[in-house]
Amino acid sequence: MAQTQDLNDTIDSDDDFAYEEVDVSGDEDDLGEDEDLESALMRVRLQAAADVEIDTTKPLIKKRSENVDDFIRNFLLKMKMTRTMDCFQTEWYEKATSQELTPEDLSVVADVYQRNQELDNQVKALRAELDKAKEIAHKARSTWDKFRKERDFHRMNHQRVVVEKKQLIQDLRRLREHLKTYEPTLAGLEYKYNIAMKEKSMAKLQADKLTTRAETLEQQLKQSHSLSASRTGGGMGGVDETNRSMEGGRKSQTKMVAMSAAKLAETKAADKSLTAFQDRENPYFNLVFDAQQADKYQLKKTYKAHMAPISALALHPKKSIVATASDDNTWKMWTIPNGELIMTGEGHKSWVSCIDFHPRAANLCTSSGDGTVKIWDFAKSKCVATLSEHAQAVWGCAYHDSGDFVASCSMDHTAKLWDVQRQKCRLTLRGHVDSINAIIFQPFSNNICTCSGDKTVSLWDARTGLCIQTFYGHLNSCNHVAFNLRGDTIASTDADGGVRLWDVRMVQERLQVNAGPHAANKVALDRSGTIMAVASDDHSIKIFSADTGEFLCTLDGHEEAVQAVVFDASSQSLVSSGSDSTFRLWG
């Protein structure tokens, strides 16, 4: 109370005493004896905080936190509110003495900057955690996207496998049904084979008997000659018997001579037919023709020719006539450009796959899915020969430039050379391991070119039946081959839409053209050999330069896949046919 009295005396005095700001961090020994326990504990805590060890290398200056009363005093002194401060001190110490103040009232004042720093540290920590959470979320989203894509990929793959499985099941069922249709044929072939073997054995036995009989007759003749020479006056009975023996021997010898003459004549005729394969010069080799302006062609006329897709075309070698082969088991001849029907051929039991005119236009040949090749005579207006040694469907046929031979190719992996006059197979070409899809003769030569589902193009010698060259490069099944008029370039197409030109003399690929992605069904070269037309599965005809491979134009007009295309040099036009059962004239 003495200190309070002193303060009151000080306040009441009118002297000019200058009050100073209370130093909170200083020594507090001037506190009165009436200081309570809580204030003492607070002072001890503050003193302990002030005595924290400081680094000797770099001293730290730390601001100590102020008590509430000291903060108010310092504020009042700073604002020079001395009377207000005296009233505050009087009331504060009265309350402190009467213990009306709680420990919260005596606590220190929080430092705003320190609090802001703590809050900033908390914000930084939260932001770091947020960034980590975002990164984890991003990784989780990436992983989820990856799993979703893998799921979609596996789902698509599964669907594709299911579709392929269904397709394979359908193919297996179809093949089984197809096999059932061939079982009678196989049984018939086996029966024919057994009969042929029996006939061969019988013929051999008959030949042995005839040989033995001839030897016996020769011995009898010798014996009769010796007896006639030894006897001078024998009886009439012996002479008659000898004469009968001699007469029988002469008849047998006459018969054998006639058979030998017939075989010799047949052999000479066969040898004579081989003259068609003698080396000769190509009359077009040194000629130069103008290229057809196929890039400027427009659709002129459309002809509804058949009731099913038209798979092949052939131009008459002398007149403006085109022949069409269709899946409706028939072939027809039409005049162009009038489109008048001249002739219809019916006789095949399945679709007609190919057609070709005789070089002298006397007849034509057709191939069919019934495994036969037929020769049709225009004068007789009927089929004059049926060649049926292929075991499966025949895909193509072609005449030799002499007209004496026809070549055919089949699904049974073989190609055959037929003698038209004798109506017999002269050669069977074996070497492809898949269906042979097209066949053609090299112009004015003895070579045959084939293309197959085994992705190869092969060149064969028709005299020996041997493969002389195989061209590799196609990535899918080959559909068609064609020669230029000079005979030094082969054009081939495949199921991917790829077209390749091969140099026959250099035995290498000369040019590659992409007409895809749809299949390229047929290819044709104009008379100059510089313009190439490709019949495509995308309902169009694509025109390319055969020299550079440059794409020139597309001829659109067919409503379905284009199956065949040929150049008509006489009218400077182009003829095409397709699965829409029409053939069209472009010019």
C-alpha positions in Angstrom: 0.0 0.0 0.0 3.0 2.2 0.6 3.9 1.9 -3.2 0.3 2.7 -4.1 0.4 5.8 -1.9 3.6 6.9 -3.5 2.0 6.5 -7.0 -1.0 8.6 -5.9 1.3 11.2 -4.6 3.1 11.2 -7.9 0.0 11.5 -9.9 -1.3 14.4 -7.7 1.9 16.3 -8.0 2.2 18.9 -10.7 5.9 18.6 -11.3 7.4 18.0 -14.7 8.6 14.4 -14.1 9.0 12.4 -17.3 7.6 8.9 -17.1 9.5 6.2 -19.0 8.3 3.0 -20.7 8.4 0.0 -18.4 11.1 -2.4 -19.5 9.4 -5.9 -19.5 12.7 -7.7 -20.2 14.5 -5.9 -17.4 14.9 -6.9 -13.8 11.7 -7.0 -11.9 13.2 -6.7 -8.4 11.2 -3.5 -7.9 8.0 -5.3 -7.6 6.2 -4.8 -4.3 5.9 -7.3 -1.5 2.3 -7.8 -2.3 3.0 -9.7 -5.6 0.8 -12.7 -5.8 1.9 -16.3 -6.6 0.6 -16.3 -10.1 2.6 -13.2 -11.0 5.7 -14.8 -9.5 5.2 -17.9 -11.5 4.8 -15.9 -14.7 8.0 -13.9 -13.8 9.9 -17.2 -13.3 8.7 -18.5 -16.7 9.7 -15.3 -18.4 13.1 -15.4 -16.7 13.6 -19.0 -17.7 12.7 -18.1 -21.3 15.2 -15.3 -21.2 18.0 -17.6 -20.0 17.8 -20.0 -23.0 21.3 -20.8 -24.3 22.3 -18.7 -27.3 24.7 -20.0 -30.0 28.1 -18.5 -29.4 29.1 -18.5 -33.1 26.0 -16.4 -34.1 24.1 -14.6 -31.3 20.3 -14.7 -31.7 18.1 -11.7 -30.8 14.7 -12.9 -29.7 11.9 -10.7 -28.7 10.3 -11.8 -25.5 6.5 -11.9 -25.4 4.8 -9.2 -23.3 2.2 -9.7 -20.5 -1.2 -8.1 -21.0 -0.6 -5.4 -18.4 2.8 -4.5 -19.7 1.5 -4.3 -23.3 -1.2 -1.9 -22.1 1.3 0.2 -20.2 3.7 0.4 -23.1 0.8 1.4 -25.4 -0.4 4.2 -23.1 3.1 5.5 -22.6 3.6 5.4 -26.4 0.4 7.4 -26.9 1.3 9.7 -23.9 -1.9 8.9 -22.0 -0.4 9.3 -18.5 -3.6 9.8 -16.6 -5.3 6.9 -18.2 -2.2 4.8 -17.3 -2.4 5.9 -13.7 -6.0 4.9 -13.5 -5.2 1.6 -15.2 -2.4 0.8 -12.8 -4.5 1.6 -9.7 -7.4 -0.7 -10.8 -5.0 -3.4 -12.1 -3.2 -3.8 -8.8 -6.4 -3.7 -6.8 -7.7 -6.6 -8.8 -4.4 -8.4 -8.7 -4.4 -8.0 -4.9 -7.9 -9.2 -4.5 -7.1 -12.1 -6.8 -9.9 -11.3 -9.2 -7.6 -11.9 -12.2 -7.4 -15.4 -13.8 -4.3 -16.9 -15.4 -5.7 -16.2 -18.8 -5.9 -12.5 -17.9 -2.2 -12.6 -16.9 -1.1 -14.5 -20.1 1.3 -13.0 -22.6 0.1 -11.1 -25.7 0.5 -13.2 -28.9 3.1 -11.9 -31.4 1.3 -11.2 -34.7 4.3 -11.8 -36.8 5.1 -15.0 -35.1 1.5 -16.1 -35.5 1.6 -15.1 -39.1 4.8 -17.2 -39.6 3.2 -20.2 -37.9 0.1 -19.8 -40.1 2.3 -19.4 -43.2 4.2 -22.6 -42.3 0.9 -24.4 -41.8 -0.3 -23.0 -45.2 3.0 -24.2 -46.9 2.7 -27.6 -45.3 -1.0 -27.9 -46.4 0.0 -26.7 -49.9 2.7 -29.4 -50.1 0.3 -32.0 -48.9 -2.2 -30.7 -51.5 0.5 -30.9 -54.3 1.3 -34.5 -53.2 -2.4 -35.3 -53.2 -2.7 -33.8 -56.7 0.3 -35.7 -57.9 -1.1 -39.0 -56.5 -4.5 -38.2 -58.0 -2.8 -37.5 -61.4 -0.9 -40.8 -61.2 -4.1 -42.6 -60.2 -6.0 -41.0 -63.1 -3.1 -42.0 -65.5 -3.2 -45.5 -64.2 -7.0 -45.6 -64.5 -6.8 -44.4 -68.1 -4.1 -47.0 -68.8 -6.2 -49.7 -67.3 -9.3 -48.4 -69.2 -7.4 -48.5 -72.5 -6.1 -52.0 -71.8 -9.6 -53.1 -70.9 -11.0 -51.6 -74.1 -8.1 -53.2 -76.1 -8.7 -56.6 -74.5 -12.5 -56.2 -75.0 -11.9 -55.4 -78.7 -9.5 -58.3 -79.1 -12.0 -60.6 -77.4 -14.7 -59.5 -79.8 -12.4 -60.0 -82.8 -11.5 -63.4 -81.5 -15.2 -64.2 -81.1 -15.9 -63.0 -84.6 -13.0 -65.0 -86.0 -14.1 -68.1 -84.1 -17.6 -67.8 -85.5 -16.1 -67.3 -89.0 -13.8 -70.3 -88.6 -16.8 -72.4 -87.3 -18.7 -71.4 -90.4 -15.8 -72.2 -92.7 -15.4 -75.6 -91.1 -19.0 -76.3 -91.6 -18.8 -75.1 -95.2 -15.7 -77.2 -95.8 -17.4 -80.2 -94.3 -20.4 -79.8 -96.5 -18.0 -79.2 -99.4 -16.1 -82.3 -98.6 -19.3 -84.3 -98.5 -20.0 -83.1 -102.1 -16.6 -84.4 -103.1 -16.9 -87.8 -101.6 -18.9 -89.2 -104.6 -16.3 -87.7 -106.9 -13.5 -89.3 -104.9 -15.3 -92.6 -105.0 -15.8 -92.3 -108.7 -12.1 -91.4 -109.2 -11.1 -94.3 -107.1 -13.4 -96.6 -109.2 -11.9 -95.2 -112.4 -8.4 -95.7 -111.1 -9.1 -99.3 -110.3 -10.6 -99.9 -113.7 -7.6 -98.2 -115.4 -5.2 -100.4 -113.4 -7.2 -103.5 -114.4 -7.2 -102.4 -118.0 -3.5 -101.7 -117.8 -2.9 -105.2 -116.4 -5.1 -106.8 -119.1 -3.3 -104.8 -121.8 0.0 -106.0 -120.5 -1.2 -109.6 -120.5 -2.6 -109.2 -124.0 0.7 -107.8 -125.2 2.6 -110.7 -123.6 0.2 -113.1 -125.3 0.6 -111.4 -128.7 4.4 -111.5 -128.3 4.4 -115.1 -127.4 2.0 -115.9 -130.3 4.2 -113.9 -132.7 7.3 -115.9 -131.6 5.3 -119.1 -132.0 4.2 -118.1 -135.5 7.8 -117.3 -136.4 9.0 -120.7 -135.3 6.1 -122.4 -137.2 7.1 -120.4 -140.4 10.7 -121.5 -140.0 9.6 -125.1 -139.4 7.3 -125.0 -142.5 10.1 -123.6 -144.7 12.5 -126.3 -143.5 9.9 -129.1 -144.1 9.0 -127.8 -147.6 12.7 -127.7 -148.4 13.4 -131.2 -147.1 10.3 -132.9 -148.6 10.1 -133.4 -152.4 6.8 -135.3 -152.8 4.8 -135.3 -149.6 1.0 -136.0 -149.3 -1.7 -133.4 -150.0 -2.9 -133.3 -146.4 0.5 -132.2 -145.0 0.7 -129.5 -147.7 -2.7 -128.1 -146.8 -1.9 -127.9 -143.1 1.4 -126.1 -143.8 -0.4 -123.6 -146.1 -3.0 -122.8 -143.4 -0.3 -122.2 -140.9 1.6 -119.8 -143.2 -1.6 -118.0 -144.0 -2.4 -117.4 -140.3 1.1 -116.2 -139.7 0.8 -113.7 -142.5 -2.5 -112.3 -141.2 -1.0 -111.8 -137.7 2.0 -110.0 -139.1 -0.2 -107.8 -141.2 -2.3 -106.9 -138.1 0.9 -106.0 -136.0 2.3 -103.9 -138.8 -1.0 -101.9 -139.0 -0.9 -101.3 -135.3 2.7 -100.2 -135.4 1.9 -97.8 -138.3 -1.0 -96.2 -136.3 1.2 -95.7 -133.3 3.9 -94.1 -135.5 1.4 -91.8 -137.1 0.1 -90.7 -133.7 3.6 -90.1 -132.5 4.4 -88.0 -135.6 1.2 -85.9 -135.0 2.2 -85.3 -131.4 5.7 -84.3 -132.5 4.2 -82.0 -135.1 2.2 -80.1 -132.5 5.4 -79.2 -130.7 6.4 -76.9 -133.6 4.0 -74.3 -132.0 6.6 -73.9 -129.2 9.6 -73.2 -131.4 11.4 -69.9 -130.9 10.0 -67.0 -133.0 10.2 -63.3 -133.0 7.6 -61.0 -131.4 6.3 -58.8 -134.2 5.3 -56.0 -131.8 8.7 -55.9 -129.9 10.1 -53.0 -131.9 6.8 -51.2 -132.6 5.9 -48.0 -130.7 2.2 -47.2 -130.0 0.5 -44.0 -128.7 -0.7 -44.3 -125.1 -4.5 -44.2 -124.5 -5.8 -41.1 -122.8 -7.4 -43.1 -120.0 -7.1 -40.3 -117.5 -9.7 -38.3 -119.6 -12.1 -41.2 -120.0 -15.8 -40.7 -119.1 -18.5 -43.3 -118.7 -20.3 -43.7 -122.1 -22.7 -46.6 -121.7 -23.8 -49.2 -119.2 -25.1 -52.6 -120.2 -27.1 -55.0 -117.9 -25.7 -58.2 -119.3 -26.2 -61.0 -116.7 -28.3 -61.9 -113.7 -25.1 -62.4 -111.5 -21.7 -60.8 -111.2 -19.6 -60.7 -114.3 -16.2 -62.1 -113.5 -14.3 -61.9 -116.8 -14.1 -60.1 -120.1 -12.4 -60.9 -123.4 -12.2 -58.8 -126.6 -12.6 -60.3 -130.1 -9.2 -60.2 -131.9 -10.7 -58.8 -135.1 -14.1 -57.3 -134.5 -15.7 -54.9 -132.0 -17.2 -57.7 -129.9 -16.8 -58.4 -126.2 -17.4 -61.7 -124.4 -18.6 -61.8 -120.8 -18.4 -64.6 -118.3 -20.7 -64.6 -115.3 -21.5 -66.4 -112.1 -24.9 -67.3 -113.5 -23.2 -70.3 -115.3 -23.3 -68.7 -118.7 -21.2 -66.6 -121.1 -22.4 -64.1 -123.7 -21.1 -62.2 -126.7 -22.0 -58.5 -127.3 -21.4 -55.9 -130.0 -19.8 -52.7 -128.8 -20.8 -49.9 -128.6 -24.4 -50.9 -129.5 -24.6 -53.7 -126.9 -26.5 -56.2 -129.1 -26.5 -59.8 -127.9 -24.9 -62.1 -130.4 -24.6 -65.5 -128.7 -25.1 -67.2 -125.3 -23.3 -70.2 -124.1 -24.9 -72.6 -121.6 -23.4 -75.8 -120.4 -21.3 -75.2 -117.3 -22.7 -76.5 -114.0 -21.2 -73.8 -111.9 -20.0 -70.2 -112.2 -17.9 -69.3 -115.2 -14.6 -67.8 -114.0 -12.7 -66.9 -117.2 -13.1 -66.6 -121.0 -10.6 -66.2 -123.9 -10.9 -65.9 -127.7 -9.0 -68.1 -130.2 -6.3 -66.0 -131.9 -8.0 -66.6 -135.2 -11.5 -66.0 -133.7 -12.7 -69.4 -134.7 -13.9 -70.3 -131.2 -13.4 -69.5 -127.5 -12.6 -71.3 -124.3 -14.2 -70.9 -120.8 -13.3 -72.2 -117.4 -15.7 -72.8 -114.6 -16.1 -73.7 -110.9 -17.3 -77.2 -112.0 -13.7 -78.1 -112.6 -13.9 -78.1 -116.4 -12.6 -76.2 -119.4 -14.9 -76.0 -122.4 -14.1 -75.2 -126.1 -17.0 -73.5 -128.0 -17.3 -73.5 -131.8 -19.0 -70.4 -133.3 -19.8 -72.2 -136.6 -21.5 -75.1 -134.8 -22.9 -72.9 -132.0 -22.1 -75.5 -129.4 -19.5 -76.9 -127.1 -17.1 -79.1 -129.0 -14.8 -80.3 -126.2 -14.8 -80.5 -122.5 -11.5 -80.8 -120.7 -12.0 -82.2 -117.2 -8.9 -83.4 -115.4 -8.7 -80.7 -112.8 -9.8 -81.9 -109.3 -11.2 -78.6 -108.2 -12.6 -75.4 -109.5 -10.7 -73.8 -112.5 -9.9 -70.1 -112.1 -8.5 -69.2 -115.5 -7.8 -70.3 -119.1 -5.8 -68.8 -121.9 -5.1 -69.6 -125.6 -1.6 -69.9 -127.0 -1.0 -67.5 -129.9 -0.9 -70.5 -132.3 -4.4 -71.6 -131.2 -3.3 -75.2 -130.8 -3.0 -75.2 -127.0 -5.0 -73.9 -124.0 -3.6 -73.4 -120.5 -5.7 -73.6 -117.4 -5.2 -73.0 -113.7 -7.1 -74.4 -110.8 -7.8 -74.4 -107.1 -6.1 -77.8 -106.9 -2.6 -76.0 -106.9 -1.9 -77.1 -110.5 -1.9 -75.7 -114.0 -2.4 -77.8 -117.1 -1.5 -77.5 -120.8 -4.2 -78.9 -123.2 -3.8 -80.1 -126.8 -6.9 -78.7 -128.4 -6.8 -81.1 -131.4 -6.3 -84.2 -129.3 -8.4 -82.9 -126.4 -5.8 -84.3 -124.0 -3.6 -82.8 -121.2 0.0 -82.5 -122.5 1.6 -81.2 -119.3 0.7 -80.6 -115.6 2.6 -77.7 -113.9 3.2 -78.4 -110.2 5.0 -76.1 -107.8 2.6 -73.7 -106.2 1.5 -74.5 -102.7 -1.9 -72.7 -102.9 -4.7 -72.1 -105.4 -3.4 -70.8 -108.8 -5.7 -67.8 -109.5 -4.7 -66.6 -113.0 -2.7 -67.9 -116.0 -1.5 -66.3 -119.2 0.9 -67.1 -122.1 3.9 -64.7 -122.7 3.2 -63.2 -126.1 4.8 -65.1 -129.0 6.8 -67.4 -126.8 6.8 -70.8 -125.1 6.4 -69.5 -121.6 3.4 -69.6 -119.3 3.0 -67.1 -116.3 0.9 -68.0 -113.3 0.0 -66.3 -110.0 -1.1 -68.0 -106.8 -2.5 -67.6 -103.4 1.0 -68.4 -102.0 2.0 -64.8 -102.9 4.2 -65.7 -105.8 4.3 -65.2 -109.6 6.0 -68.0 -111.6 7.2 -68.4 -115.1 7.1 -71.9 -116.7 8.6 -73.5 -119.8 5.7 -75.0 -121.8 8.0 -77.5 -123.5 9.4 -79.1 -120.4 6.9 -78.2 -117.7 9.6 -76.8 -115.5 9.5 -73.5 -113.5 12.2 -71.2 -114.9 11.6 -68.3 -112.6 9.6 -67.3 -109.5 9.0 -63.6 -108.5 8.7 -62.9 -104.8 7.4 -59.6 -103.2 3.7 -59.7 -102.8 2.4 -59.6 -99.2 -0.9 -61.3 -99.8 -2.6 -63.6 -102.2 -2.0 -62.8 -105.9 -5.2 -62.3 -107.9 -4.2 -61.6 -111.5 -1.3 -61.3 -114.0 -1.0 -59.6 -117.3 1.8 -59.1 -119.9 2.4 -56.0 -122.0 2.3 -56.4 -125.8 6.2 -56.5 -126.0 6.2 -59.4 -123.5 9.0 -58.0 -121.4 6.9 -56.8 -118.4 4.6 -58.6 -116.1 1.9 -56.8 -114.0 0.5 -58.6 -111.0 -2.1 -57.7 -108.3 -2.8 -58.9 -104.8 -5.6 -58.9 -102.2 -4.1 -55.9 -100.4 -4.5 -53.6 -103.4 -0.8 -53.9 -104.3 0.3 -53.8 -107.9 3.8 -54.8 -109.0 5.6 -54.6 -112.3 8.3 -57.2 -113.0 11.1 -57.0 -115.6 11.2 -60.4 -117.3 14.7 -60.0 -118.8 16.3 -58.6 -115.6 14.2 -61.0 -113.4 13.5 -58.3 -110.8 10.8 -56.0 -109.6 10.6 -52.8 -111.6 7.8 -50.8 -110.0 5.4 -51.0 -107.1 2.1 -49.2 -106.9 -0.4 -49.1 -104.0 -4.0 -49.2 -105.2 -5.4 -50.3 -101.8 -6.6 -50.7 -99.2 -9.2 -52.7 -101.1 -8.3 -55.7 -103.1 -7.1 -55.3 -106.7 -9.0 -57.9 -108.7 -7.6 -57.5 -112.3 -5.0 -55.4 -114.1 -4.7 -54.4 -117.8 -2.0 -52.7 -119.8 -2.8 -50.7 -122.9 -1.1 -51.4 -126.3 1.7 -48.9 -125.5 2.5 -50.6 -122.2 2.6 -47.2 -120.4 -1.0 -46.9 -119.0 -2.2 -49.4 -116.4 -5.8 -49.9 -115.3 -6.6 -51.7 -112.0 -10.1 -53.1 -111.2 -10.6 -52.5 -107.5 -13.0 -53.9 -104.8 -14.0 -50.3 -103.9 -16.3 -50.0 -106.9 -13.7 -48.0 -109.0 -11.1 -48.3 -111.7 -7.8 -46.7 -110.9 -5.5 -45.5 -113.7 -1.7 -45.4 -113.2 1.3 -44.7 -115.3 3.2 -47.9 -115.9 6.5 -46.0 -116.3 6.6 -44.0 -113.1 3.7 -45.4 -111.0 2.0 -42.0 -110.9 -1.7 -42.1 -110.1 -3.6 -40.5 -112.9 -7.3 -40.7 -112.1 -10.2 -42.8 -110.8 -13.1 -43.9 -112.9 -16.2 -44.2 -110.7 -19.5 -45.6 -111.9 -19.9 -49.2 -110.8 -22.2 -49.9 -107.9 -20.3 -52.8 -106.6 -16.8 -54.3 -106.9 -15.1 -54.1 -110.3 -14.1 -57.6 -111.4 -12.5 -57.2 -114.8 -11.0 -54.5 -117.1 -9.6 -54.5 -120.6 -8.3 -51.9 -123.1 -9.8 -51.7 -126.6 -7.1 -50.4 -128.9 -9.3 -50.2 -131.9 -11.8 -47.8 -130.4 -9.4 -46.2 -127.9 -11.8 -47.1 -125.1 -11.9 -49.2 -121.9 -14.4 -52.0 -121.0 -15.0 -53.0 -117.4 -17.4 -55.4 -115.6 -18.4 -55.8 -112.0 -20.4 -57.6 -109.3 -23.4 -55.3 -110.2 -24.0 -57.6 -113.2 -23.1 -54.9 -115.7 -20.3 -54.1 -118.1 -19.5 -50.5 -118.9 -17.8 -48.7 -121.8 -15.4 -45.8 -121.0 -14.0 -43.4 -123.6 
